[in-house]
Amino acid sequence: MRIIRLATRKSPLALWQANDVADQIRASFPEVQVEIVGLSTEGDRNRVAALSEIGGKGVFVKELEIALQTGDADFAVHSTKDVPAELPDGLALVALCQRADPRDAFVANDYGGLADLPPGAKIGSSSLRRCLQLAKAYPQLVFENLRGNVETRLKRLDNGDFQGIILASAGLARLGLGHRITENIPTDICLPSAGQGAVGLEARADREDLIDIIRAVNHESTFATVSCERQISRRLGATCNLPVAAFARRLGNDAEPTVQLDTFVSDLRGEQVLTVSGRDVIENARAMADRVADELIDKGALALVAESP
């Protein structure tokens, strides 16, 4: 029997994602045995330090990539927003499952939305991207670092450490916690991270024997839009330590689909902000992303990225 091994983090959300991918593979290939290989990453072990202090979100993928390189796993299943734009030699992001809600979510127990919070209210988030965009829209709020898995963050909210917290809408829905969402934050207030809401499969680039599975799992529209977003991060050399956001969405009808790409780049203090957008037919999406990146660079985005620790 053919065996496919999926490497994943051991967090409840990561395991949900890996099992969902496993179910998709089994649905297309009933004869295949799918095994889940749970691993602990540096990002999981160190839940105290800010991500910017321990290497950015890439700390969630390193151990999974080692499993690919050593042959202990065939695919690594990731939250695509955690995957750096530049991958190790010989590895590639080969498939993206259909994207769920890419927006950020505001979660609170005593307030109906961010606009209802009183001045000085404390909001917990591990993302500088989220904090700086929301601080621009809601300057009266105080944003503080909050690490840990979804359950840990919700517990700190419920214990009264924060008046509200910011999480990914897709992650809450996947864990059956969609009822905890107080407000889905519009993308014109807070652009999501590149790849947010999409589950990605990473594999060795030379694994031609996996092509059939890649084609079965991959969602072409999601792959096209998320690839635009990741191209922005790649062109800017942006790490997850810097507030860089890119959000692409498919528009139009099936006969003439287009892709709209919106971006946000800021310095670490939110004092200098760049926003550039572009739109083109889906066949030209990659070239359009390059044009948007060129404009960001012309406006000084590389200098802002260079400030990241």
Helices and strands as residue ranges (DSSP letters): E 3-9, H 12-28, E 33-39, H 42-45, H 51-54, G 56-60, H 62-70, E 75-79, G 80-82, E 91-96, E 104-107, G 114-116, E 122-124, H 128-137, E 142-144, H 150-158, E 164-168, H 169-174, G 178-180, E 183-184, E 199-204, G 208-210, H 211-217, H 220-236, E 244-251, E 258-266, E 273-274, E 277-281, G 282-284, H 285-298, H 301-305
